Structures are given as C-alpha cells and as structure tokens.
Amino acid sequence: MNRQHRLGRSRVSVSPLAFGGAAIGNLLGEVPDEQAAQAVDAAWESGLRYFDTAPHYGLGLSEQRLGQALRGRPRAEFTLSTKVGRLLDPVTGPVGDDLANGFAVPARHRRRWDFSAQGVRRSITASLERLGLDRIDVVYLHDPDDHAEQALDEAYPELERLRAEGTVGAIGIGMNQAALPARFVRDTDLDAVLLAGRYSLLDQRGLTELLPLAAERGVGVVIGGVFNSGLLATPRPGATFDYAPAPEQLVSRAMEFKAVSERHGVPLRAAALHFPFGHPAVSSVLVGVRSAAEATDAAELLARPVPAALWTELRERGLLGPDVPVPGGAGARDAGAG
C-alpha cells in the first residue's frame, strides 16, 4: 500500500485505497469521537494516504474530525480532498437533527446549494477552518446534478483560478452519475473525477463514455461505492443496492459473483475492491470507513492477490462482458497488492 498513483495530469498523488470520510460524519448513525480518530489512525497504519471528506458529511463534522486526526501527520505525506457546492448556514432558534439528510448530528446548520464563484471561495475558506490545515489537495464539485450550468460557468472557472494560485492542487467533479462528469471532462481542464457506484462488478455505466474519455484526456478517476451500498459486500435477499432494496435479479447476480469468487479462494469484497483497477484511468478506490476494524479490513482485502482465473471465469459465465477491462490486463493499474 506504499505505492502512490498520480491523479491524472496533476502533481497530486493518491494511495490506491482511499479513506471515505462520510461515515465519521455520523452517516446513518453516531460514531463516537474516539472511534473516528481510531479509524483514521488504523487507516494510516495500513498505508492509506488519501483521505476524502465534504462539508455535507455531518454538517462539517467529518471535516473537523478528519482535520484533527491528520493535523499531527507530516503534511507532505498525505492527500486530502473536500468538496464545494453546499454552503453551511448557521441555524438560529431551536435545533433538531439532520437524520432526514442521513446524518446523526444536531442540525445547527442548513445546507444551501451554491456553485457561484463567491460560494466556492466561501466554501473553501470554511473548509480550511474546520480542517485546521493550510491547504486542500483536491477540490471536487459535489453533486451538481441540478446546477450543471452554474457549476460549469461559475464554480469551475473559480476553481481554475484557485488552482493557478496554489490554494488547491487539483480540481475535479464528484457524482454518482457518469453523464455529467463526462461533459466536464470533455469541456474543461479537470484533473479528476470521483465516481460513486457507477463502476463496479454490478454496474459499469461509467465504462460507456466517462472512463475511456478520462483515459484519453489524462483525467484521474477515483471510484467509490464499489459495494453498491451493500449488495456486493453481503449478497442476500433484502440487501441494498444504491441505498434501496435490491431487485431479486440483482441479488441473484451478486450471489453468482460471490460463488465464483469463493471458488477461487477470494472473498467477494476483495474482488469488488480490485475490479476497478482493471481500467487504466482509475487511480484509487475509495471506501467509507467508520472504525479501525473496517480500515484494516479494507487494506487487507486490497492487499490480497486475486488470481487471473477468477476474472476469466467471470467472463466465461457472462458475468463480465468481453470488453470490460480486468486487473492484470494491458494498461491496468497496480492496486498495491503486497
């Protein structure tokens, strides 16, 4: 895991396995402060050097916790990314909770969409304060699904200026769809795309246009959601796919993936983590972590060799198409096994 991959054409490097910071923002349940700190410590001990967060995650809690946990580490030895597009406005009066947005935190702030140039500057200033760090290595435009034109016309040029000033090292877009990021890759000088859930063993929509375009343009891709919110972690009836109950057909397909993986002595989660590295555009795979055990487990899974025969059988059984690149193929990245 000591290997580093360059993120596209930028000067920023990332570890093959990235720490996803949503969980330590109390995603779907409370995580005690000590547990969050231990999760970051275990990730560091396991060789992870790329950490991702966002103001959205726990209304700033993830940024605060991640910044505090990383502050004592040598700044040159890790890469940190956060996001812009949602400003946090203080709430006056009685405070409820933020569970409607998925986070078990007091709703002391209200999110407000803002992809203006001024909003980008304000967001980054606030993130630096919460993080307590001197710079941000990568800034992603966060989920501009309904704000594409403002993100393209106002937020992106401002991020270009910040990159030129040296305030940020690289700029990108982070989404759970592939079409709009592909437009940004075509029309801008992005360094990176963070693509969640659209390039996994079960869902390869990112392969249609985005990933080939990113490889052609020298844009680095970070893949999140490789377990598709649970189905590829523990395939079973009732498991979730994209945060909703998985259709029976998808459950059956996931069970087939599991059976093939286990025949080759590989846990399905390991195969799911390794799979994206078959594509040359992929620089890192991001996994949400809420405990030390989860950080260690993810690192161990990625360090576990996956035999070429597993990918061959998946193709023979029609579970992967003949044109889907797999690890070990021409141009594939080294996931850092060993």
C-alpha positions as CSV (number, residue, x, y, z in Angstrom):
1,M,0.0,0.0,0.0
2,N,3.0,2.3,0.0
3,R,2.6,2.8,-3.8
4,Q,1.2,6.1,-5.0
5,H,-0.7,6.8,-8.2
6,R,-0.6,10.2,-9.9
7,L,-4.0,11.7,-10.1
8,G,-4.4,12.4,-13.8
9,R,-2.0,15.0,-15.1
10,S,-1.9,16.8,-11.8
11,R,1.0,16.9,-9.4
12,V,-1.2,15.3,-6.7
13,S,-0.6,11.6,-5.8
14,V,-3.1,9.3,-4.1
15,S,-2.8,5.9,-2.4
16,P,-4.6,3.1,-4.2
17,L,-7.0,2.8,-1.3
18,A,-8.7,6.0,-0.1
19,F,-10.5,6.8,3.2
20,G,-14.1,7.9,2.6
21,G,-15.0,10.4,5.4
22,A,-18.8,10.3,5.3
23,A,-19.1,7.7,7.9
24,I,-17.1,9.6,10.5
25,G,-19.6,12.4,9.9
26,N,-22.1,10.2,11.6
27,L,-23.6,8.8,8.4
28,L,-26.7,6.7,9.3
29,G,-25.6,6.5,12.9
30,E,-23.5,8.1,15.6
31,V,-19.7,7.4,15.7
32,P,-18.0,8.5,18.9
33,D,-15.1,10.9,18.6
34,E,-12.6,8.3,19.8
35,Q,-13.8,5.7,17.3
36,A,-13.5,8.2,14.5
37,A,-9.9,9.1,15.5
38,Q,-9.0,5.4,15.8
39,A,-10.4,4.8,12.3
40,V,-8.1,7.4,10.8
41,D,-5.1,6.0,12.9
42,A,-5.7,2.5,11.6
43,A,-6.1,3.7,8.0
44,W,-2.7,5.5,8.4
45,E,-1.1,2.4,9.9
46,S,-2.4,0.3,7.0
47,G,-0.8,2.6,4.4
48,L,-3.7,4.8,3.3
49,R,-2.6,8.3,2.4
50,Y,-5.6,9.7,0.6
51,F,-8.5,11.0,2.7
52,D,-11.7,12.4,1.3
53,T,-14.4,14.5,3.1
54,A,-17.0,17.2,2.4
55,P,-19.0,19.9,4.2
56,H,-22.1,17.9,3.5
57,Y,-20.9,15.0,5.7
58,G,-22.4,15.6,9.1
59,L,-22.7,19.4,8.5
60,G,-18.9,19.8,8.8
61,L,-18.3,17.1,11.5
62,S,-16.4,14.9,9.1
63,E,-14.0,17.7,8.1
64,Q,-13.5,18.7,11.7
65,R,-12.7,15.1,12.8
66,L,-10.5,14.3,9.8
67,G,-8.5,17.5,10.2
68,Q,-8.0,16.9,13.9
69,A,-6.8,13.3,13.2
70,L,-4.4,14.3,10.4
71,R,-3.1,17.6,11.9
72,G,-0.1,15.8,13.6
73,R,0.9,13.9,10.5
74,P,3.6,15.2,8.1
75,R,1.6,17.3,5.6
76,A,3.6,16.2,2.6
77,E,2.8,12.6,3.3
78,F,-1.0,12.6,2.8
79,T,-3.5,13.9,0.2
80,L,-6.8,15.4,1.3
81,S,-9.9,16.2,-0.8
82,T,-13.0,18.0,0.1
83,K,-15.9,19.4,-2.0
84,V,-17.8,22.6,-2.9
85,G,-21.4,23.2,-3.8
86,R,-23.2,23.1,-0.5
87,L,-22.7,26.1,1.9
88,L,-23.5,25.6,5.6
89,D,-25.5,28.5,7.0
90,P,-26.0,28.7,10.8
91,V,-29.5,28.0,12.1
92,T,-31.0,30.3,14.7
93,G,-33.6,29.1,17.1
94,P,-34.5,25.5,18.1
95,V,-32.2,22.8,16.6
96,G,-33.4,19.4,15.5
97,D,-31.4,16.7,14.0
98,D,-30.1,16.0,10.5
99,L,-31.3,12.5,10.1
100,A,-33.5,13.4,7.1
101,N,-30.3,14.0,5.3
102,G,-28.7,10.8,6.6
103,F,-26.5,12.2,9.4
104,A,-27.0,11.7,13.1
105,V,-25.9,15.2,14.1
106,P,-27.7,18.3,15.5
107,A,-28.9,20.4,12.6
108,R,-27.1,23.6,13.7
109,H,-26.5,24.5,10.1
110,R,-28.6,24.4,7.0
111,R,-27.2,23.3,3.6
112,R,-27.6,25.8,0.7
113,W,-26.7,24.9,-2.8
114,D,-24.2,27.5,-4.2
115,F,-22.0,26.9,-7.2
116,S,-21.2,30.6,-7.7
117,A,-17.6,31.8,-7.7
118,Q,-18.2,33.6,-4.4
119,G,-19.7,30.5,-3.0
120,V,-16.7,28.4,-4.0
121,R,-14.3,30.8,-2.2
122,R,-16.5,30.9,0.9
123,S,-16.9,27.1,1.0
124,I,-13.1,26.5,0.7
125,T,-12.4,29.2,3.4
126,A,-14.8,27.5,5.8
127,S,-13.4,24.0,5.0
128,L,-9.9,25.1,5.8
129,E,-11.1,26.5,9.1
130,R,-12.8,23.3,10.0
131,L,-9.9,21.1,8.9
132,G,-7.3,23.3,10.5
133,L,-5.0,22.6,7.6
134,D,-3.1,25.0,5.4
135,R,-4.2,23.7,2.0
136,I,-6.6,21.3,0.2
137,D,-5.0,19.0,-2.3
138,V,-8.1,18.2,-4.3
139,V,-11.5,20.0,-4.5
140,Y,-14.5,18.4,-6.2
141,L,-17.6,20.0,-7.4
142,H,-20.1,18.0,-5.3
143,D,-23.3,16.6,-7.0
144,P,-24.1,19.5,-9.4
145,D,-26.9,17.4,-10.9
146,D,-29.4,20.3,-10.9
147,H,-26.9,23.0,-11.1
148,A,-24.8,22.0,-14.1
149,E,-24.7,25.3,-15.9
150,Q,-23.7,27.4,-12.8
151,A,-21.1,24.7,-11.9
152,L,-19.7,24.9,-15.4
153,D,-19.9,28.7,-15.9
154,E,-19.1,29.9,-12.4
155,A,-17.7,27.3,-10.0
156,Y,-15.3,25.6,-12.4
157,P,-13.5,28.8,-13.5
158,E,-13.1,29.9,-9.9
159,L,-11.5,26.5,-9.1
160,E,-9.2,27.0,-12.0
161,R,-8.2,30.4,-10.5
162,L,-7.6,28.7,-7.1
163,R,-5.5,26.0,-8.7
164,A,-3.4,28.6,-10.5
165,E,-3.0,30.5,-7.2
166,G,-1.9,27.3,-5.5
167,T,-4.7,27.3,-2.9
168,V,-5.8,23.9,-4.3
169,G,-3.6,21.3,-6.0
170,A,-6.2,19.6,-8.3
171,I,-9.8,20.1,-9.2
172,G,-12.5,17.6,-10.1
173,I,-16.1,16.6,-10.0
174,G,-17.7,14.1,-7.7
175,M,-21.0,12.4,-8.6
176,N,-23.0,9.2,-8.6
177,Q,-23.8,9.5,-12.3
178,A,-21.5,9.3,-15.3
179,A,-23.1,11.6,-17.9
180,L,-22.4,15.0,-16.4
181,P,-18.8,14.2,-15.3
182,A,-18.2,13.1,-19.0
183,R,-19.4,16.5,-20.1
184,F,-17.0,18.2,-17.7
185,V,-14.1,16.0,-18.9
186,R,-14.9,17.0,-22.5
187,D,-15.4,20.7,-21.9
188,T,-13.0,21.6,-19.1
189,D,-9.5,21.0,-17.9
190,L,-10.4,18.9,-14.9
191,D,-7.8,16.8,-13.1
192,A,-10.0,14.2,-11.5
193,V,-13.5,12.6,-11.3
194,L,-14.8,10.9,-8.2
195,L,-17.4,8.4,-9.5
196,A,-19.6,6.7,-6.9
197,G,-21.4,3.4,-7.7
198,R,-21.2,3.6,-11.5
199,Y,-18.1,1.4,-11.9
200,S,-18.5,-1.9,-10.0
201,L,-18.9,-5.6,-10.7
202,L,-22.6,-5.0,-10.9
203,D,-22.8,-1.6,-12.6
204,Q,-20.4,-0.5,-15.4
205,R,-22.3,2.6,-16.7
206,G,-19.1,4.6,-16.2
207,L,-17.4,2.5,-18.9
208,T,-19.8,3.6,-21.7
209,E,-18.2,7.1,-22.1
210,L,-16.6,8.5,-19.0
211,L,-13.7,6.2,-18.3
212,P,-12.5,5.9,-21.9
213,L,-12.8,9.7,-22.2
214,A,-10.9,10.2,-18.9
215,A,-8.1,7.9,-20.1
216,E,-7.9,9.8,-23.4
217,R,-7.8,13.2,-21.7
218,G,-5.4,12.2,-18.9
219,V,-8.0,12.7,-16.1
220,G,-7.6,10.6,-13.0
221,V,-10.6,8.7,-11.7
222,V,-11.4,7.8,-8.1
223,I,-14.0,5.1,-7.8
224,G,-16.4,5.0,-4.8
225,G,-19.3,2.7,-4.0
226,V,-17.7,-0.5,-5.2
227,F,-20.0,-2.5,-2.9
228,N,-23.1,-0.6,-4.4
229,S,-24.2,0.3,-0.8
230,G,-24.1,-3.3,0.5
231,L,-25.1,-5.8,-2.1
232,L,-21.6,-6.7,-3.1
233,A,-20.4,-6.8,0.5
234,T,-23.0,-9.3,1.7
235,P,-25.2,-10.6,-1.1
236,R,-28.5,-11.8,0.3
237,P,-32.3,-11.1,-0.1
238,G,-33.0,-7.8,1.4
239,A,-29.6,-6.3,0.8
240,T,-29.4,-2.8,-0.5
241,F,-28.3,-1.6,-4.0
242,D,-27.9,2.2,-4.3
243,Y,-29.5,2.6,-0.8
244,A,-32.7,0.8,-1.8
245,P,-33.8,-2.8,-1.5
246,A,-32.1,-4.7,-4.3
247,P,-34.2,-6.3,-7.0
248,E,-34.3,-10.1,-7.0
249,Q,-32.4,-10.3,-10.3
250,L,-29.5,-8.2,-9.0
251,V,-29.4,-10.3,-5.8
252,S,-29.1,-13.5,-7.9
253,R,-26.3,-11.9,-10.0
254,A,-24.4,-10.8,-6.9
255,M,-24.7,-14.3,-5.5
256,E,-23.2,-15.7,-8.7
257,F,-20.3,-13.3,-8.3
258,K,-19.9,-14.5,-4.7
259,A,-19.9,-18.2,-5.7
260,V,-17.2,-17.6,-8.4
261,S,-15.0,-15.5,-6.1
262,E,-15.1,-18.1,-3.3
263,R,-14.3,-20.9,-5.8
264,H,-11.0,-19.1,-6.3
265,G,-10.5,-18.6,-2.6
266,V,-11.2,-14.9,-2.7
267,P,-13.8,-13.0,-0.7
268,L,-16.3,-11.2,-2.9
269,R,-15.4,-7.9,-1.2
270,A,-11.8,-8.3,-2.3
271,A,-12.8,-8.9,-5.9
272,A,-15.1,-5.9,-5.8
273,L,-12.2,-3.7,-4.5
274,H,-9.7,-4.9,-7.1
275,F,-12.1,-4.8,-10.1
276,P,-11.9,-1.0,-10.9
277,F,-8.1,-1.2,-11.2
278,G,-8.5,-3.0,-14.5
279,H,-9.2,0.3,-16.2
280,P,-6.1,2.5,-16.8
281,A,-7.9,5.7,-15.8
282,V,-8.6,4.6,-12.3
283,S,-6.1,6.0,-9.7
284,S,-7.8,5.0,-6.4
285,V,-10.7,3.2,-4.9
286,L,-12.5,5.0,-2.0
287,V,-14.1,3.0,0.8
288,G,-16.3,4.5,3.6
289,V,-14.7,3.8,7.0
290,R,-16.3,4.2,10.4
291,S,-14.0,2.1,12.6
292,A,-10.4,0.9,12.9
293,A,-11.5,-2.6,12.1
294,E,-13.1,-1.5,8.8
295,A,-10.0,0.4,7.8
296,T,-7.7,-2.6,8.5
297,D,-10.1,-5.0,6.7
298,A,-10.3,-2.9,3.6
299,A,-6.5,-2.6,3.4
300,E,-6.1,-6.4,3.9
301,L,-8.7,-7.1,1.2
302,L,-6.9,-4.9,-1.3
303,A,-3.5,-6.5,-0.4
304,R,-4.9,-9.9,-1.1
305,P,-3.9,-11.3,-4.6
306,V,-6.8,-12.1,-7.0
307,P,-5.9,-14.8,-9.5
308,A,-6.4,-14.1,-13.2
309,A,-8.5,-17.3,-13.4
310,L,-11.3,-15.6,-11.4
311,W,-11.7,-12.8,-14.0
312,T,-11.5,-15.4,-16.7
313,E,-14.4,-17.4,-15.2
314,L,-16.5,-14.3,-14.7
315,R,-16.2,-13.6,-18.4
316,E,-16.9,-17.2,-19.3
317,R,-20.1,-17.2,-17.3
318,G,-21.2,-13.9,-18.8
319,L,-21.0,-12.0,-15.5
320,L,-18.5,-9.6,-17.1
321,G,-18.6,-8.6,-20.7
322,P,-15.7,-9.4,-23.1
323,D,-14.8,-5.7,-23.4
324,V,-14.8,-5.0,-19.6
325,P,-11.1,-4.5,-18.6
326,V,-9.9,-6.5,-15.6
327,P,-6.9,-6.3,-13.3
328,G,-3.7,-7.7,-14.8
329,G,-4.8,-6.7,-18.4
330,A,-3.0,-4.3,-20.7
331,G,-2.7,-0.8,-19.2
332,A,-4.2,-1.9,-15.9
333,R,-3.1,-0.1,-12.7
334,D,-1.4,-2.0,-9.8
335,A,-3.8,-1.9,-6.9
336,G,-0.9,-2.2,-4.5
337,A,-1.2,-5.9,-3.6
338,G,1.5,-6.9,-1.2
